[in-house]
Amino acid sequence: MKSTLPILFLCLFGIFITSCGDDDCTEVTWYQDTDGDGFGNPDEVIRSCDQPEGYVANSGDCDDSNKDANSDTLPTWYKDADADGFGDPNSPLEACTQPEGYVTNNTDCDDTNKDANPDSFPTWYEDADGDGFGNPDVTTEACTQPDGYVADNTDCDDSNKDANPDMFPTWYRDADGDNYGDSNDFMEACTQPEGYVADDTDCDDSNADINPGAEEDDNDGIDSNCDGTVEITNIWLGPMTPISKPANADWTNPQYQDRITDKVVITRQNNRPFYNYQWWQDQFGQDPSSNDIQHDFYNGTPTLNFTPTGGTKGIKWAILNNSGDHPEWDSNFTLYGTLGEPDHFYSLNNVVTMITNLNNGQNVTEVVNNFTIKVANNGELSTPNFKDIVGIRLGAWLVEDNIYVIFTFTSWGEGKGPNPNPGAFSYERSTQQ
């Protein structure tokens, strides 16, 4: 029988040797690496001779829940000033853990406005008048404020910088509908109220014909254009005074002149129409030649530099509607004048020509210009004859003075015939009351 003792000894010796080897191992500290970045959490340790799974020898992880946060690399955070969850790409900060007021997102387009971010663009309102208040009807969406737009939407009239919630324009009552308002009747409103205008210069809001844009009538005694000046029509209805100039008398002698005003002095050269002596003195400092008097009356070519206007510069003439009974005149004649009303006051040429043709049975229908009239049925016109004005009641309008005077010629001398008396004439005229 074989002995088993050696075999048993060897087995016991092997167990002893193995047991002694485990007692001699050196334990190592291991750090948990949850995020698998090779850096361990210094707060989560284990000691072991062998490396446990999920543990590393490095303890440099500052955030073991983020593989991008460790000793070799720190994450970038972005300022989120408006707390909308979107960070400002221009305000970064590197830190292991998230700083207060910072986020990982860097896509905020306006970090001062929580409503401006990739998930939400604010609405902007057009500010066409530049008053800081926007038009609620004209909008656009954009992250940042577009040029010409504002965040406010309370402008009541975006075409008027003076019309907004901070300031209402003043409107003026336009009762007569002439687009000019009454400065004493006004209201404030954002938009124009019916019956009101922005203008406040009407001086009579009860009359649409009176406003700063109206044409002024210098002879109606009304301030039609609101310039503060009331034109006064001066009609002389005082006693009639006789005026006469003998034949061949010196017309430059004041004795043979009729000085009505400082601007109107009537006289007559030999064999010529009567004229306003003073106008020639004021314009040229001299008396006109007899030819220039003719040229002015008949539209000839003058010697002095002036434009012919049909005679008696500065004076217009009319046949007054109380000229007397003239049965030979056509009853349809309507071109009578009225003192104080410029209508139907014409050139001396017109009036003398009208009287001559009325005396000849023509119906004068129209005055074309200072030298032309028309008669009915295109009849032939007669040449003006100054003798025809004798006995006719005429009105004279001294235009620059705005004075109306009544004239009745009592004689007219001619340089031809059996009893020549060149330059002679006489008349009666009204005086100032």
C-alpha positions, 0 to 999 in steps of 0.5 A: 500500500502506497503512502498518501502523506507526501501528497497531503503535505504538498497541498497544504504547502500550496495553500499557505503560499497563496494565502501569504501572497494576498496579505502582501498586496498594496491597496490603491485609492480609486475615484468614481468616473461616472461620466467616463472622461478619465477623471474621477470624482474626488468625493466618491472613492474606493480602496482596492488592490485592483482597479474597480470597474467605473473607477480611475486613479485620477481625482481631477473631475470637477463635475462627474456628471459632465464628460466635458468638465474636468481638469483638461477642459472647462465648459463655456457658459453664456450670460443670460441677462434676460433669463429667457434660457438663451445666452449672449454669445458675446458674454462667455465664461469658462467654469466647471459648473454652471455659474448663476445667470449663465446658460450653455446656449449662446443663441440669444439675439438680444439679451436685454429683452426676454421676448427676443430669442430664437423661439420668439421675435418681438413685434416692432411698429413703424414710426413714420413721423419719428415721434417715438410712437408706432403705428399699430397697423404697420408691423414687422417681427425682428430680433433687434429693432429695425430702422424706422420702427419702435416697440410702441404701438400707440400712435394715433396718427403716424403721419403727424409728429405732433399727434401721439399719446403725449401730444394732441394737435389743435384743430380749428372750427371751419364753419363756412367750409373754406378750409380756413379755421377760426382761431377762437374756436378750437379743440385738441384731437389726435385725428382731424375732427369733422368740420375742423382744420389745422389752419387758424387764419380765417378772419370771418368764419361765417363767410366762405368768400372771406379768408387769406386765400380770397382775392381782394376787391379794392373797392368793396370796403371789405377785408376779403383776404384777412390782411387787416386792411379794409380798402375804402372806396371814395366816391365824390358826390359833392357839388359839381364844379365847372372846369374849362380851358380856352382855345390855344391856352397854355396847357402847362399853366396850372390855371388851365389844368384841373388838379383833382389829386396829386396823381391826377391833373387833367388838361388838353393840348391843341387838337388832341384828346385830354390827358393826365398831365401829372402821370407824364410828369411822374414817369418822365419828368416832362410833358408828352408830345402831341403825337405820344398823346395820340399814340396812347389813345389810338395804340400807335408807336410812341416816342417815349418808352411807355405802353399805350392804354387808350388814353388818360393814364391812371383813369378809367371811364364808364357811361353811368346808367343815369346818363340821361334819356337817349332814345337813339341808343339801343335799349339792350345796351348793358355796359353801364358803369356804377360808381364804386364798382370797377366793372364796366370802367374802361379806357377813354378810347373804349368809352368815346367809341361806345358813345359814338356808336350808340349815337349812330344806332349800334348796339355795343355788346362787348369790350375786347381790349383798350382799343376794341369794342364789338357791336351786334351783328358784326356791324361796322364801327364808327370812329370815336368822336369826342364831340359825342361825349358832350352831355353824357354823364360819365364816371371816372375812376382814379385808379391809384387813388381809388376815387370815383368822380362824376364828369359831364362834358359841356363843350368840346372845341376842334381846330377845324371848321368855320369857328376853330377853337383848338384845345378848348373844352369844358366840363363839370365834375363832382367834388369831395363831400 
